[in-house]
Amino acid sequence: MATIGDVAREAGVARSTVSSVLTGRKFVNPETKARVEAAIAALDYTVNQGARALATSRSMTLGLVVRFHESEFSPALATYIVAVTDVARANGYRTLLLTDFDGADAVRTVIRTRQVDGLVLLNVVEDDARIAPIVDAGFPAVLVGMPAEPSGIDAVDLDFSAGARMLVDHLADAGHRAATFVTWPEEVFVAGRTYAAHFRDACLEEARSRGLELRVLHAPVGPEAVKDALRHLLDTEKRPTALIVHNDAAIAMLPLVLRDLGLDVPRDCSVVSLHSAELGRQFGIPYTAVESQPERVSELAVEKLVARLGSPPEAASTVLVEPPLIVRGSVAGL
C-alpha cells in the first residue's frame, strides 16, 4: 500500500508538497501539482484510514493533546490544531483531540486502551506531567514545544530565542536605544510556558548586549483589558518610541488602539512583533514581524511521528525551526 512518502519520491517533491496538494490549504505550482497528482494516480495512493488500519493492525488515529490556558489567545492555538489535523489527514490518519484537564491521565488512558497509534503534545511546559506516562510506556509521541530537560521524546518547535534576537537587533540596527517589551501575563510564565520564557530571556539578554533599554509590560488577559493597557501605555507624551510585542492578543489589538489614538507607525512609534502569518491576515497586522510558522512546525511534528510509527527505535531528536523576519517598514531610523 503506497504511502505519502512513496508519492513524494515518485513525483520528486517533498512530503510537505504532497500534503499541500492533498489538503488544498497552500498554493502549489500547477506544474508541480500535476506531477503529484500523476504520482498519486500511478501508485493508486488513497488516504483510506479503514483499509490501512486493516492492513497494519493500527487505529490510524493520532492523539492531539492540548493544554488550554485562559491567558493565551485561542485563535493562535487554533492554527496549530488545524495544521496538525490537516497534515495527519494527508498522511492517512484521523485526529483525536484530547483537552482533558488532567492531561497525564488522558495520556495514560489512550495508551492503555490503544485508541491512538501515537501522540502529539501541544503547549509543552517546563515540567510537563504528560511526558512521564509516555516515556514509561515507550509510546510513540512528539512534542510541539521544549520541556526544561531532555525527555527522550522527539520535539519540534520554533526557535523563539532566535526570533527574539532578530527583533532586538532590527531595532538596535535602526538606532533605537529604548523600547517597551509587551509580553504575556505573568501567569503564563508561572505556568511554565517555555515559548514565552525562551523569547523573554533571549530578548532581555540581546537587549543588554546591544545597549537597548527595555521596559517590560505584562499585558492582561482578554481583548478589552489588553486594549485598555495599550491605550494607557501609548496615550501620553512619554509614550515609548518603540514596541517589541510577543503577545498574540496585544498585537491583534494594537492596530485598533493606534488608529483610535491617531498615532502613526513608524512616525510616532516603531513596532516589531512575533506572531503567525495567519494571525497577521486575520487581524490586518501591518508590522515588521518574525513569523512563528505554526504550519511548518506542525507539519514537521506529524511527519516525524508518522515516520517513527512502525520503525525500529532510535534516539530522539530535537528540531528548532528558524523563523523568517518579514520587514514591513514599521521601524523608524533614529
C-alpha positions as CSV (number, residue, x, y, z in Angstrom):
1,M,0.0,0.0,0.0
2,A,1.5,3.3,-1.1
3,T,2.4,6.0,1.4
4,I,2.7,9.7,1.2
5,G,6.5,9.2,1.2
6,D,6.2,7.0,-1.9
7,V,4.2,9.6,-3.7
8,A,6.8,12.3,-2.8
9,R,9.6,10.1,-4.2
10,E,7.6,9.3,-7.4
11,A,6.9,13.0,-8.0
12,G,10.3,14.2,-7.0
13,V,9.0,16.6,-4.4
14,A,9.0,17.0,-0.6
15,R,6.4,15.2,1.5
16,S,5.1,18.6,2.6
17,T,4.3,19.4,-1.1
18,V,2.2,16.2,-1.4
19,S,0.5,17.2,1.9
20,S,-0.3,20.7,0.4
21,V,-1.8,19.1,-2.7
22,L,-4.0,16.7,-0.7
23,T,-5.3,19.3,1.8
24,G,-5.5,22.2,-0.6
25,R,-4.5,24.7,2.2
26,K,-1.5,26.0,0.4
27,F,-0.8,27.1,-3.2
28,V,1.2,24.7,-5.2
29,N,2.6,25.5,-8.7
30,P,0.2,24.0,-11.3
31,E,3.1,22.0,-12.9
32,T,4.2,20.6,-9.6
33,K,0.6,19.9,-8.6
34,A,0.1,17.9,-11.8
35,R,3.2,15.9,-11.2
36,V,2.0,15.0,-7.7
37,E,-1.5,14.1,-8.9
38,A,0.1,11.9,-11.6
39,A,2.2,10.1,-8.9
40,I,-1.0,9.6,-6.8
41,A,-2.7,8.0,-9.8
42,A,0.3,5.9,-10.8
43,L,0.7,4.5,-7.2
44,D,-3.0,4.2,-6.6
45,Y,-2.5,6.2,-3.4
46,T,-5.5,7.0,-1.3
47,V,-6.0,8.4,2.2
48,N,-8.1,5.5,3.3
49,Q,-7.9,5.1,7.1
50,G,-10.1,2.0,7.2
51,A,-8.2,0.0,4.6
52,R,-4.8,1.0,6.1
53,A,-6.0,0.1,9.6
54,L,-6.9,-3.4,8.5
55,A,-3.6,-3.8,6.7
56,T,-1.5,-2.6,9.6
57,S,-3.5,-3.5,12.7
58,R,-3.5,0.1,13.7
59,S,-6.2,2.5,14.6
60,M,-4.9,5.1,12.0
61,T,-5.6,7.8,14.6
62,L,-3.2,10.2,16.2
63,G,-4.0,11.8,19.6
64,L,-3.6,15.6,19.8
65,V,-3.1,16.5,23.5
66,V,-3.8,20.2,24.1
67,R,-3.3,22.2,27.3
68,F,-5.6,25.3,27.2
69,H,-4.6,28.3,29.4
70,E,-7.1,31.1,29.8
71,S,-4.3,33.7,29.4
72,E,-3.4,32.6,25.9
73,F,-5.0,33.7,22.7
74,S,-7.2,30.9,21.3
75,P,-7.1,32.0,17.6
76,A,-3.4,31.4,17.6
77,L,-3.7,28.0,19.2
78,A,-6.4,27.0,16.7
79,T,-3.8,27.5,13.9
80,Y,-1.7,24.6,15.3
81,I,-4.7,22.4,15.9
82,V,-5.9,22.8,12.3
83,A,-2.4,22.3,10.9
84,V,-1.8,19.1,12.8
85,T,-5.2,17.8,11.8
86,D,-4.6,18.6,8.1
87,V,-1.1,17.0,8.0
88,A,-2.4,13.9,9.8
89,R,-5.2,13.6,7.3
90,A,-2.8,13.9,4.4
91,N,-0.8,11.0,5.9
92,G,-3.9,8.9,6.3
93,Y,-4.6,9.5,10.0
94,R,-7.6,10.7,11.9
95,T,-7.0,13.0,14.9
96,L,-8.5,12.5,18.3
97,L,-8.4,15.9,20.2
98,L,-7.7,15.4,24.0
99,T,-8.3,18.5,26.1
100,D,-8.8,16.9,29.5
101,F,-7.9,19.0,32.5
102,D,-5.7,16.1,33.7
103,G,-3.6,15.7,30.6
104,A,-1.4,13.0,32.1
105,D,-4.4,10.8,32.9
106,A,-5.8,11.3,29.4
107,V,-2.4,10.2,28.0
108,R,-2.4,7.0,30.2
109,T,-6.0,6.2,29.2
110,V,-5.4,6.4,25.4
111,I,-2.1,4.4,25.7
112,R,-3.8,1.7,27.8
113,T,-6.8,1.4,25.5
114,R,-4.8,1.7,22.3
115,Q,-7.2,4.3,20.9
116,V,-4.4,6.0,19.0
117,D,-1.1,5.0,17.3
118,G,0.9,8.0,18.5
119,L,0.5,11.3,20.4
120,V,1.2,14.9,19.5
121,L,1.6,17.1,22.6
122,L,0.9,20.9,22.2
123,N,1.7,23.6,24.7
124,V,4.6,21.7,26.3
125,V,5.6,23.3,29.7
126,E,8.8,23.1,31.7
127,D,7.9,20.2,33.9
128,D,5.2,18.6,31.7
129,A,3.3,15.8,33.6
130,R,2.1,14.3,30.3
131,I,5.6,13.2,29.4
132,A,6.2,10.6,32.1
133,P,3.5,8.2,31.1
134,I,4.7,8.3,27.5
135,V,8.2,7.6,28.5
136,D,7.1,4.8,30.9
137,A,5.1,3.1,28.2
138,G,7.7,3.7,25.4
139,F,4.8,5.0,23.3
140,P,5.4,6.9,20.0
141,A,5.0,10.7,20.5
142,V,6.3,14.0,19.5
143,L,6.3,17.3,21.5
144,V,5.5,20.7,20.0
145,G,7.5,22.7,22.4
146,M,10.5,22.2,24.5
147,P,10.5,20.9,28.1
148,A,13.0,22.1,30.6
149,E,15.1,18.9,30.4
150,P,15.5,16.4,27.6
151,S,12.7,13.9,27.7
152,G,13.7,11.1,25.3
153,I,10.8,12.1,23.1
154,D,11.1,13.8,19.6
155,A,10.4,17.5,19.9
156,V,9.8,20.3,17.3
157,D,9.4,24.0,18.0
158,L,10.0,27.4,16.6
159,D,13.3,28.9,17.6
160,F,11.8,31.6,19.8
161,S,15.2,32.7,21.1
162,A,16.4,33.3,17.6
163,G,13.2,35.3,16.8
164,A,13.7,37.5,19.9
165,R,17.3,38.3,18.9
166,M,16.2,39.2,15.3
167,L,13.6,41.7,16.6
168,V,16.0,43.3,19.1
169,D,18.7,43.6,16.5
170,H,16.3,45.1,14.0
171,L,15.5,47.9,16.4
172,A,19.1,48.4,17.6
173,D,20.4,48.5,14.0
174,A,17.9,51.3,13.3
175,G,19.4,53.3,16.1
176,H,16.8,52.7,18.9
177,R,18.2,52.7,22.4
178,A,14.9,52.1,24.3
179,A,11.8,50.2,23.8
180,T,8.8,48.6,25.7
181,F,8.6,44.8,25.6
182,V,4.9,43.8,25.6
183,T,4.8,40.2,26.7
184,W,2.4,37.6,28.2
185,P,0.6,37.8,31.5
186,E,2.8,36.7,34.4
187,E,0.6,33.6,34.9
188,V,1.8,32.3,31.6
189,F,5.4,32.3,32.9
190,V,4.3,30.8,36.2
191,A,2.5,28.0,34.3
192,G,5.9,27.1,32.7
193,R,5.1,28.0,29.1
194,T,8.5,27.6,27.5
195,Y,7.9,29.6,24.3
196,A,7.2,32.7,26.4
197,A,10.2,32.1,28.7
198,H,12.6,31.4,25.8
199,F,11.6,34.5,23.9
200,R,11.7,36.7,27.0
201,D,15.1,35.5,28.2
202,A,16.7,35.9,24.8
203,C,15.0,39.3,24.3
204,L,16.4,40.7,27.6
205,E,19.9,39.2,27.0
206,E,20.2,40.5,23.5
207,A,18.9,43.9,24.5
208,R,21.6,44.1,27.2
209,S,24.3,43.2,24.7
210,R,23.1,45.8,22.2
211,G,22.6,48.6,24.7
212,L,18.8,48.7,24.2
213,E,17.0,49.6,27.4
214,L,13.8,47.6,27.8
215,R,10.7,48.3,29.9
216,V,8.7,45.1,30.3
217,L,4.9,45.2,30.2
218,H,2.9,42.1,31.1
219,A,-0.3,42.5,29.1
220,P,-3.5,41.5,30.9
221,V,-6.0,38.8,29.9
222,G,-8.8,39.5,27.4
223,P,-9.0,41.7,24.4
224,E,-10.7,44.7,26.1
225,A,-8.3,44.6,29.0
226,V,-5.4,44.4,26.5
227,K,-6.7,47.4,24.6
228,D,-7.0,49.4,27.8
229,A,-3.4,48.6,28.8
230,L,-2.2,49.6,25.4
231,R,-4.1,52.9,25.5
232,H,-2.6,53.6,28.9
233,L,0.9,52.9,27.5
234,L,0.5,55.0,24.3
235,D,-1.8,57.8,25.2
236,T,0.8,60.0,26.8
237,E,3.6,62.4,25.7
238,K,6.1,60.0,27.3
239,R,4.9,57.0,25.2
240,P,7.7,54.6,24.1
241,T,9.3,55.2,20.8
242,A,9.4,51.5,20.0
243,L,7.5,48.3,20.9
244,I,8.6,44.7,20.8
245,V,5.4,42.6,21.1
246,H,5.3,38.9,21.9
247,N,1.6,38.5,22.9
248,D,-0.9,37.5,20.3
249,A,-3.9,39.4,21.8
250,A,-1.8,42.5,22.2
251,I,-0.5,42.5,18.6
252,A,-4.0,41.8,17.3
253,M,-5.5,44.8,19.2
254,L,-2.6,47.2,18.6
255,P,-3.7,48.5,15.2
256,L,-7.1,49.4,16.6
257,V,-5.6,51.2,19.5
258,L,-3.1,53.2,17.4
259,R,-5.9,54.1,15.0
260,D,-8.1,55.3,17.8
261,L,-5.3,57.4,19.2
262,G,-4.4,58.9,15.8
263,L,-0.9,57.5,16.1
264,D,1.2,56.6,13.0
265,V,3.7,53.7,12.7
266,P,6.6,54.3,12.4
267,R,6.4,58.1,12.8
268,D,5.0,58.1,16.3
269,C,6.1,54.6,17.4
270,S,8.1,51.8,15.8
271,V,6.6,48.3,16.2
272,V,8.1,44.8,15.8
273,S,6.4,41.5,16.8
274,L,6.5,37.8,16.8
275,H,3.2,36.3,15.5
276,S,2.0,33.9,12.8
277,A,1.2,35.0,9.3
278,E,-2.3,33.6,9.7
279,L,-2.9,35.9,12.7
280,G,-1.5,38.8,10.7
281,R,-4.0,38.1,8.0
282,Q,-6.9,37.7,10.3
283,F,-6.3,40.9,12.2
284,G,-4.7,43.1,9.5
285,I,-1.4,43.4,11.4
286,P,1.0,45.5,9.1
287,Y,4.2,45.5,11.2
288,T,7.7,44.0,10.8
289,A,7.5,40.6,12.3
290,V,9.2,37.3,12.9
291,E,6.6,34.8,11.7
292,S,6.0,31.9,14.0
293,Q,5.5,29.1,11.4
294,P,2.7,27.0,13.1
295,E,2.0,25.1,9.9
296,R,5.7,24.2,9.3
297,V,6.2,23.2,13.0
298,S,3.0,21.1,12.9
299,E,4.0,19.5,9.6
300,L,7.4,18.5,10.9
301,A,6.0,17.2,14.1
302,V,3.4,15.0,12.5
303,E,5.8,13.7,9.8
304,K,8.4,12.9,12.4
305,L,5.8,10.9,14.4
306,V,4.4,9.1,11.4
307,A,7.9,8.2,10.3
308,R,8.6,6.7,13.7
309,L,5.5,4.5,13.8
310,G,6.5,1.0,12.9
311,S,10.2,1.9,12.6
312,P,12.9,0.4,14.7
313,P,13.5,2.5,17.9
314,E,16.2,5.2,17.5
315,A,17.4,8.1,19.6
316,A,15.0,11.0,20.0
317,S,15.8,14.2,18.1
318,T,15.0,17.9,18.5
319,V,14.2,20.3,15.7
320,L,14.1,24.1,16.0
321,V,12.6,25.9,13.1
322,E,14.4,29.1,12.1
323,P,11.8,31.8,11.8
324,P,11.8,34.4,9.0
325,L,11.9,38.1,9.6
326,I,9.4,39.9,7.4
327,V,10.3,43.6,7.1
328,R,7.3,45.9,6.5
329,G,8.7,49.3,7.2
330,S,7.3,49.7,10.7
331,V,10.6,50.8,12.3
332,A,11.9,54.4,12.0
333,G,15.6,55.1,11.8
334,L,17.0,57.2,14.5
